[in-house]
Amino acid sequence: MVYFLLVAYYWLIPLIVVLTPLGHRLVPEWARSDVRKFKYLGFAIAYMMGLFIWFLPWSLPYWYVYNYAPAMGVATLIGYMWWVPLFSLVVALITLPLVEALKRSGLPKIPGAFW
């Protein structure tokens, strides 16, 4: 239970985003927008939610099996907290030019695609 509360940073933020209009309406709208800054923001938030959500089911069993100390959980969070949002921004910066290139390529658009 201690570890689950320590990693609230990873499950609480995506849960709030998913359960509010931000996740249901605004993030998909921003990702499909023609305004570049909103498109970058939509992609970055979507990536950040994905990176946060994978952490809990991937790591939680290890904490119970190996019975790590809460101090190890704090050290892990400090180690991962800063790079997850930064990595989301970097991936958005790389993805957006690729998506725009697909839009200009003339390929048939798949329903629900971002281009």
Backbone torsions as a table, in degrees:
resi	resn	phi	psi	omega
1	MET	NA	-35.8	179.7
2	VAL	-61.9	-45.2	-179.3
3	TYR	-64.9	-40.5	179.6
4	PHE	-59.7	-39.1	177.5
5	LEU	-74.4	-33.8	177.6
6	LEU	-63.8	-36.9	-177.4
7	VAL	-92.8	20.8	176.7
8	ALA	-57.6	-27.0	176.0
9	TYR	-56.1	-34.8	-176.2
10	TYR	-86.7	-28.1	-179.1
11	TRP	-107.5	-23.9	-177.8
12	LEU	-75.0	-42.6	179.6
13	ILE	-62.4	-51.6	177.7
14	PRO	-62.4	-35.2	179.5
15	LEU	-64.2	-43.3	177.8
16	ILE	-63.6	-43.3	-179.6
17	VAL	-64.9	-43.4	-177.3
18	VAL	-68.3	-37.1	-176.1
19	LEU	-84.7	-5.3	179.1
20	THR	-106.2	168.2	177.0
21	PRO	-60.8	-20.0	177.7
22	LEU	-57.4	-46.8	-178.4
23	GLY	-80.3	-32.6	-177.6
24	HIS	-80.2	-37.8	-171.3
25	ARG	-117.5	-48.6	-170.0
26	LEU	-75.0	-45.1	-177.8
27	VAL	-62.2	-47.3	176.0
28	PRO	-63.5	-36.2	176.8
29	GLU	-62.5	-46.3	-180.0
30	TRP	-63.6	-40.4	-178.2
31	ALA	-66.1	-27.7	179.1
32	ARG	-98.9	3.1	-176.7
33	SER	-68.3	159.4	175.0
34	ASP	-89.5	-13.0	178.3
35	VAL	-83.6	122.5	-172.8
36	ARG	-61.5	-40.9	-176.5
37	LYS	-66.4	-35.3	176.7
38	PHE	-71.0	-35.6	178.2
39	LYS	-64.4	-45.0	176.6
40	TYR	-60.3	-43.6	-179.5
41	LEU	-63.3	-43.6	178.4
42	GLY	-61.9	-45.7	178.0
43	PHE	-64.0	-43.7	-177.8
44	ALA	-64.1	-42.5	179.0
45	ILE	-66.4	-40.8	178.5
46	ALA	-63.1	-43.3	177.7
47	TYR	-64.8	-42.1	-179.1
48	MET	-62.4	-41.7	178.0
49	MET	-62.0	-42.2	178.3
50	GLY	-64.1	-42.2	179.7
51	LEU	-68.3	-35.2	178.1
52	PHE	-70.0	-41.1	-174.1
53	ILE	-69.8	-34.5	-177.4
54	TRP	-66.9	-26.5	-171.1
55	PHE	-63.3	-42.8	-174.7
56	LEU	-66.2	-55.0	-179.8
57	PRO	-67.6	-23.9	-180.0
58	TRP	-77.2	-37.0	-172.6
59	SER	-103.2	-24.6	-175.1
60	LEU	-57.1	-44.4	178.6
61	PRO	-59.2	-35.4	179.9
62	TYR	-64.4	-35.8	-178.7
63	TRP	-68.6	-33.7	178.1
64	TYR	-79.4	-37.9	-178.7
65	VAL	-68.8	-46.3	-176.1
66	TYR	-93.2	-6.1	176.2
67	ASN	52.2	54.9	178.8
68	TYR	-66.2	152.8	178.1
69	ALA	-75.1	151.9	177.2
70	PRO	-58.0	-30.5	177.8
71	ALA	-62.3	-33.3	176.2
72	MET	-66.3	-36.9	176.3
73	GLY	-63.8	-41.9	178.1
74	VAL	-64.3	-43.0	179.0
75	ALA	-63.5	-39.5	178.1
76	THR	-63.8	-44.3	-179.6
77	LEU	-64.2	-41.5	178.2
78	ILE	-63.9	-37.0	179.4
79	GLY	-69.7	-34.1	-175.7
80	TYR	-97.5	-22.9	-173.2
81	MET	-58.7	-40.0	-172.8
82	TRP	-79.8	-32.7	-173.1
83	TRP	-88.5	-20.4	-179.4
84	VAL	-64.4	-50.9	176.2
85	PRO	-64.4	-36.5	179.2
86	LEU	-65.3	-42.7	178.4
87	PHE	-63.8	-37.0	177.2
88	SER	-61.6	-42.3	178.1
89	LEU	-65.6	-41.4	179.5
90	VAL	-64.2	-43.7	179.3
91	VAL	-64.5	-39.1	176.6
92	ALA	-63.5	-40.2	178.6
93	LEU	-64.1	-31.8	179.1
94	ILE	-81.4	-38.8	-173.7
95	THR	-71.9	-41.5	-173.6
96	LEU	-58.9	-46.3	176.3
97	PRO	-61.2	-33.7	176.9
98	LEU	-66.9	-41.7	178.8
99	VAL	-65.1	-41.4	178.5
100	GLU	-67.3	-33.2	175.5
101	ALA	-66.8	-37.7	175.7
102	LEU	-64.3	-37.0	179.1
103	LYS	-63.5	-41.3	-178.6
104	ARG	-80.3	-13.5	-173.0
105	SER	-72.1	-22.4	-179.0
106	GLY	88.1	5.7	176.8
107	LEU	-65.4	149.1	176.5
108	PRO	-61.9	136.5	-177.1
109	LYS	-82.7	130.9	175.9
110	ILE	-79.1	138.3	178.7
111	PRO	-57.1	129.2	-180.0
112	GLY	86.2	5.3	-179.6
113	ALA	-72.4	161.4	-177.0
114	PHE	-85.4	-1.5	179.6
115	TRP	-111.9	NA	NA
